[in-house]
Structure formats: structure tokens, C-alpha cells
Amino acid sequence: MSSHWEAVSKAVSNTILIDRPVDQQDVKAVNTGAKARGTLYAARQKIFPRRAEGAFRRLKWIIMAATLGIYYLTPWLRWDRGPYAPDQAVLLDMANRRFYFFFIEIWPQEFYFVAGLLVMAGVGLFLVTSIVGRAWCGYTCPQTVWTDLFLVVERFIEGDRNARMKLDATAWSPRKLWLRFSKHVIWLVIAVATGGAWIFYFADAPTLLVSLVGLQAPFIAYATVGVLTATTYVFGGLMREQVCIYMCPWPRIQAAMLDEDSLVVTYNDWRGEPRSAGTKKAAAAGLVVGDCVDCNACVAVCPTGIDIRNGQQLECITCALCIDACDSIMDKIEKPKGLISYSTLRDYNHNMAIASAAPGAIDPRRIRDGSGSFVSGIKEFDWHIFFRLRTMIYMGLWSLIGVGLVSLLLMRDRLEVNVLHDRNPVAIKLSDGSVRNGYTIKILNMIPEPRVISLSIDGLPGASMSIAGLGDVTGRSADIPVDPDKLRALHVFVTVSPQLLKAGETSFHIVVSDHQSFETDTYEAAFEVPEPMK
Amino acid sequence: MSGKREIDQLSGVDTTGHEWDGIKELNNPLPRWWLWTLYATIVWALGYIVVFPALPGISSATRGVWEWSSRADVRQEMALVAQDRQALDDKIATLDINAILADQDLRGFAVSAGASAFKVYCSQCHGSGAQGGPGFPNLNDDSWLWGGKPEQILQTIAHGVRDTTSTETRDSLMPSFGKDGILTAEQVTQATNYVLQLGGLEHDTAAVAAGTAVYADNCAACHGDKGEGNQDLGAPQLNDAIWFYGNSEQQIAAQVRQPKHGMMPAWQARLGESKVKQLAAYVLSLGGGQ
């Protein structure tokens, strides 16, 4: 295949290239051809991504605004929980071991909600990847979003691709110094804001901001801001695609999750090859050429500096900017869009089979009817790929966990009792011959309101209880005030009178209940009477 | 790398010259910054070796120029904790035991501190759960030789029992009725059966009848007419279910004939006022106090 189109394009460029319909960009993919020979380490090749315009770029702007907006603004949202709980909508209160998310409050023992969300995120990623490939990488990964943001700053200050390349090549001058300085200062400001926003999720944001500015915040706050500032600046500003290509394990993992029905950014060489510098001129010269005019626009806009026409590659984060770049060229030369498109391997192979008389021999005439539009057999994007067995299984699993979590959330207890039976000693004989067991009872009031909880014992004839430190408690139940959103631990003694003692283990229930909300929780406890004490 | 360069046909990349079972390793070079990162970690490691303890010797390791050690860190943290506790300790030392117990926070601290002190100083005799044993009182129950009120327990801990180093120590002595010939062997059996009857245990009715007078003459002065005991004298209650030296006829008779007497050290001189009060608070938290 390659020898064929190389021969053709060489012929074109040697003979009939007088004017191009579009300018050819002087750019080469960084991951082919130019590899250092004979050395085990290669210097990084600088990439100057050109600005792209189009549907996907617009989508990425929207996603960027949404994700950055959520990240920076969420800690500042307020949510009224009454006087006994913080009013920050999203707060990871490590010191008090509480996690607040709008109307949901999670205690450490309810961490399975977070685990469930993480499992959902994992399955959701499987789902998205099986449909649209590495969409996470291309649209929502923080590395991509912040690199995009840093590139906006870079373009604003230094100009687009050509201007930046020129500036990079010139010797140091006051102007270059000034441009570089202001770029890095703005980057650092963004990096500080990014690192700063993170810590606001862990403490009351307005209070922390005041103490942060007044140099009163704890060291860990400054250390966190410092580390995240450094990573944001280095990864987003300096390292960029190097992070994706060499540091991140995710490309390898996600690549393994694709199948022949997943959408990936594809160069449709079945309609693009053989490449030519100008289709009209080539046609005039009697050459058969494909739609690709070899303008390199797709390479120039690529943030990882690759040539998508070499096929699917590890370096491709599927940001789809090459699609935008190519579509605008196709518009210009009045060809249908989609020379580079989101396409499945199955469709691609199908179309390639139509275009090739023999494997590797692409003939553009085979895919077009007389009027210049595609023959009817050519497959294009089809919604049906969204509804495959695999995606349905992922979707089902994802929804199942989601429904499970929501039902758990609706049914979960806000009043709980935990009981620990004293073990040393298990039982005590008292002077009147009765036997006493001790229990550490923890009453969990999991709402931000003070409550009076009734603690009682159920079963165990002849039993009465007393509570250490609460001298006035006798009988079989007691009203215990519990602070809002707190656990109250009590040491409770249960004594059974000598007449009703039964040797061995007798089970009974320790019950906590809120008479106002009718919530109740029960623990099945054991009362032990060793044989000699009977 | 071998001198001969070989280019892979398919990828156009040269090989490193390494080959395993016909599979050749392509040379896709690592980025150079990766190499620099490796060098940076080596430099970091060298700095670490200079600054921190690192190189092992025979009995210890090099100490590093910062002289950092985790033990020093712990010492420092312990000193800070001790500093924080000092204020509470001082407060407990000056306050009355009942005032300490009435203060929720202070009581919590005293009970916790007392619990750990108990493990160190008291558990050898009273057991780690304070459940006692033959001759060593169980501190969980409601039977008290010298009284179960806070100030009584505190007095016992502070000045001990039969500890001559303290002038305020608890002291009493039960005569050896059998050994010293105060009672005949028969009278000892009669008194023993009377005590068994007081405790609601199996007894010989005839011996009890004879023992009534023996008890009234010899025992009731300390142990009370009905065997209710006397905490001022440390005389055990005999009409309850708790038996200090056992409740068989033999065990009781042995105690009448030649009684054993326990001894407990006076702790205040050794541990100070605050610690003694903490121990009292802990003992009271076990649930048997009055």
C-alpha cells in the first residue's frame, strides 16, 4: 500500500504541483522517523499544537468550563444543616471523621458508599471506554483539561503555533524574556489556585482562606498547596504529553478495554489514499487520488504531536482535534467531512474492503459513484453500537450498583447501637448472690440534632441495669441524652437476681429507640453465668 | 549495544541487539528526562545518607548530620503529652475525691489514668480485670472489707492495709482461736457451722445450736450479731455470698483456727496524691463502689 501511494504522491509533487488548495504545514509526527539511532535515550521533541476550531473543540471548551467550574467552586457552595453541623455543601471533615455531601452525611462505618461510588466510577469508565474509547483521556482527564488551560494562556501571550515556534527559535531578548516571564507567572497563579482549591474540600473554605492568607493555616495546608502547585505547573505547563505517554498507566489499561465496535479517532485511509497535494490538479493530470491533500493540519493541531494517519497509536488521547482540523480542510476543498472521524474498527474494515481491490491496494474510484458521493455500501456512524451486549452488561451492572446505593441510602439507620461484652472479668458475683455482666454500649446519634435515646434491655428475666457515672439509673430502661452527630459510650452493668439465675449463656436484646422518630436498633447480647456462680 | 546495527523491517526502528527465542528487542528510546530523574533520585539518596541515619554498622547505624531519630521524636511527643496532663494531675491532687467524680471530664481522665496505673501497680495481686482471687479481694463486686465509699477506697489505697510504713494504715487482727487455745476443737467446729448457717450454706443443725453461744461470745463483737461484718475493723461480712478465703467448712474452720491476714502496701508515699485518687476513681468505675 505505502509504496503505491508514495509513488503517486511523489509523481504529483514532482510534476503537477503548481498551487495547493490549502497550505501544507511543515510538521512531522514526533513518534516516527526521527528516532535517535543507536542511543537508548532520546531528547524530547517540542510540540507546538496549533489552535483548532470545530464541533469537538467547542465540546471540549464546554467540558473544560464545567469541570474546572465544579472543581474550583464546589467548596464555596453552602448547605444549611442547622446549628450543629457545618454549612459547607461538600466537606471531607477528617478531624471529626465526617463526610458531607449536600443532604448526605456519611460516618466512617458507612464508607461503603464511597467504595460503591468508586466501583461505579470504574464500571462507568468501562462503559464509556467500550463505546467511545479513551474519552476520559481526551476530554475529562485533569491532565488534559489543565494542559488545555495552560495552552490557552500560552496562545494568548505568545501567539499560535508559528509565532510560538519563531519565538522559541530566536535568541533571548527583552521581549522574549517578558513573554516567557508573564506566561510562567500566569501558569503559576493557576497552579496555586488549583492547589489551593483542593484544601478547601477538607475544611470550612471561607475560614481556611482567611487563615491561609493570614499565614495562620496549619503547615499541612501550605504543604498540600505547595505540592499540588508544583504538580499542576510541572505536569500542565512543562511536561504535558510526556505525562500521558511515559508516566500514565491508563493508556495501556484503556487500550485493552477497546473492541472492534468501540469508537476511536480514525483516519479513513480507504477514502484518503493515495494522498495528493491537490485533487483537482491530480485529476487533470489523469491521476487517481484520495481525499487527503497531505496538508498536515491534523498533525499540527495534535497535542501529543502524532500523525493520526499512521493508525491508532498509544500516544493518541482521542481529543478529536484532528477531526476538527481535517473537517475544516474538507469544507475548504468541498469534500464531505469525516476523512478523520470517530469510527469503529468493524466499520473501518468493512469500508476498507470495499475500497481495496486487493489487500493494500486502495482505489478511490471504488467507493464513489458517478456523481462523486459515496457508494451505498459505505458504513457510517450508527447509534446501534451504543447498544451492544457488552455495553448493556456494563450499563446494567452500573445501574444495579447505583440503585443499590440509593436504596441503602434511603434505608440506612441514623440511630445505631454497638455493644462490647466485658471480657475481663466476664461475670461478677455480688454479695446477695446475684450475678452481674458488664457491657460497653455505644449509642450512635447520626443526625445533627440532639436526641434523647431510650436504652432498654429486652428478655432476660430478673435483670436490671445500672450505668457507670449515671447513679440514678435503675430498672430495665433509661433515657440517655446524646449530643448531635455524636457517639455516646456507656458502661452498663446488667444484674440478674439470684432466684432467676440460669447457668451458662442466656441471650437477650439491648434496644435503643427514639420515641419521636420511631427509629430503633437492637443488639442481640449474651448474659454469662459461669457454673460456680449459679 | 552491539556494533552491528539492525533495522526492523516492519517498524523501521533499530534493535538493541538483544534476542530471545527469535524475538528481537526494538530500541524505542526512553525520554532523556527519565534518565535525569534516575540521576536525581541517586543524588537524593546520597543526600539522605548524609542527613539521616542510613548505613548499618555492627551495633548501630550512622546517625546522619541532622541526628534525627524516631525515639527522640517519641520522647518529644511524650513530653508534650506529659505537659498537657500535668495541669489535670495538679487539679486532681488538690480536689476532693467526690468533686473529681462529679466532674465528667475529670472523672474520665482519672479513670483512664487509673486504669493504666492499676495494670502496673495493682494487677499483680488483684488481677488484670481486678477480679481478685483467694485472699485478694475482687474489686468489681459490692463486698468491701474496709468500705466501698469513695473516701474509704481512697484511704485504703493511700495508706494500705497492715503496712507499718504508714501511720494511718488499716489495721486489725483476728485472734487465732484454735492455735492459741481460746476455743476447743469442738467449739471451732460449732462456730464454723454457725457461720455456714449465717451464709445460707449447708450446715449441721446440732452444731449450729451449740455454736450460737460460741459465736455470740467470741465473734459477734467484730463480725456482728447477724454476721453483717464491720468495715471499721476490716471484719468481713459473713451473711453474704462472697467468701474471701472460700466457703467450704474446712476453709472456714481453718480461718477460725489460725486466720490469714492480707497485707496491702500504702501507695500514697510512692505514687503521690494524684495517682492514688486516679486509682480510686478507676476502682469505683468497676461498678462495685457505693
Interface residues (C-beta under 8 A of the other chain):
Chain A: T32 G33 K35 A36 R37 G38 T39 L40 Y41 A42 A43 R44 Q242 Y246 R423 N424 P425 I428 K429 L430 S431 D432 G433 R436 G438 S466 A468 G469 H491 F493 P498
Chain B: M1 R5 G12 V13 D14 T16 N27 N28 P29 L30 P31 R32 W33 W34 L35 Q104 R107 G127 S128 G129 A130 Q131 N138 N140 D141 D142 S143 Q237 D240 A241 I242 S285 G287 G288
